[in-house]
């Protein structure tokens, strides 16, 4: 089992979740069960899948959960773009989130490569 709490990618994902939650506080209340919920779920899914994969007994299983985490990062970015287009999220916040998501995606890729060795 890998100690996921020591993984930089997990920690960056946790920080992103916290900031995404803060950003969605500004979304309209009628989006609470729509886009707001979807954004939060995809954000939470990123570090959650990293943690679950780290708790598995094999590197191939860990890699599989890292794939899920990466997929959730793409889902999150898409939802944040939609939020921006609906004027729920300012462009500077979107750009910051996109940059952070890209860093996390690169870290996931590098972690997957290291697990293949």
N, C-alpha and C positions, 0 to 999 in steps of 0.2 A: 504494500500500500504506500502511495506517495503522500507526503504531508502537503496537502493542497494549500494550507494557510501560509506556507513559505513561498509559494509560487507568485512571482511578480504579476503574472497575467491574471491570477485570481484576485489579487489585491486591487489591481487597476479596474477590474470588472466590478468589484464591490463599490469602489469609489464612483464609478460611472452610474451604477444603480441609484446610489444616494442622490446624485445630481439630477438624474432623470426624474426621480420622484419629486424633487423640489421644483423642477421645471413644469411638471404636469399639474402642479397646484394652480398654475395660471390658466390652464385649459378651461373652457366653458363647463359649467356643472352638468349640462345636458350630455356631455361626452363621457361622463363618469363610467358608464357601462359600455361605452364604445371604444373610441380611439385611446382614451386615457388608460383604460384597463388593458388594452392590447399592448400599448407601449410599456407599461409597467411589467407585464408578464414576460415579454420578450427580453427586457433588460434583466430581470431576475433570473431568467433561464440561462443566461451566459455563465455567471459564476456557479450557479447550481449544477450545471452539467459538468463543469470542470471538477467540482468537488465530488460529484457522484462517480465520474470516471476515475478519479484518483483513488477512490475507495474500492474499485474493482480489482480483481486478482491478476489481471494481465494487461500488458501494454496494448495489445490489439483492442481490448475493450475500452481502455483509456482513450485511445485514438478515436474510437467510434464516438465517445461522448464529447471529445474535442470537436469532432465534426458537427455534432448537434449545437454546441456552443457557438461555433462559427456561423452556422445557419441562423441562429437566434440573433447574432450580431447584424446579419444582413436584413433580417426582418425588422429589427429595431431601427436601423438606418432608414429603411423604406418608410416606416411609420413616422419617423421624425421629419422626413422630407414632406410627407403629407401634412403633418401638423404645421410646418412652415408655410406650405401653400395655402392652408386654411387660415393663416395669420394667427395661429395659436402659439407659435414659437418663432422668435426673432432669428434673423439670418445669422447673426454673430453667434448665437447659441447653437444653431444647427451646425455651423462650420466647426465650432469647438467639439461638439459631439462626434462629428464625422472624423475629425482628426484623431480623437481618442479611440474611436471604434477601429480605425485603420491600424493604429498601434497594437491594439488587442488582437486583431486578426493576424498581424505579422507574428506576434508572440505565440499565438496558437499554432500557426504553421511551423514555427521554429521548434516548438515543444513536440509537435508530431514528428518532425524529422529526427529529433534526438531520441524519441522512443523507438524508432525503427532500427537504430544502431544496435 
